[in-house]
Amino acid sequence: MNTASKIIAATAVALFAAAGASAEEYQGVITVNSQVSRAEVQAGAVAAAKAGTNLYGDVANAGVTQVAGNVDRNAVRAQAVAAAHDPLQNLDRKAFVNSQIPQQYTNGSLAVRRQQSQQASL
C-alpha cells in the first residue's frame, strides 16, 4: 500500500512538472530605446508641472469648480468653524440600534454645548 501511494505521488509530481510549471526566466537589464533626449524629457516635465495637469490624477478631467454667487469669505469661514466645533458632526445614525440617535445626544449635555457654541459664534 505504501509503495502504491509513493508511485502515485511521484507520478503527480512528474505530471505537474511536465504541465509547464517553470520559474520565470531572467531577461537581463532592459535597455531604453528612446528617440527623445534627456533635456527634452526634462523640459516636458517642467512644462507639465507648470501647467498643473496630472493626467493620472483622480480629477484630471473635472475642471475648476465654480462657486455660485458672491459668497463672503468671512461667512464661509464662520460656517466652517461652527461645523468644526459641532460635537455631533461625526454622529451617524446608522451606528446606533434601530438607526435612532439616543436622546442624550440630541437633548442632553451635547445638545446644550452645541447650542452654546452656536450662540458664541454668532
Disulfide bonds with the S-S distance in Angstrom:
none
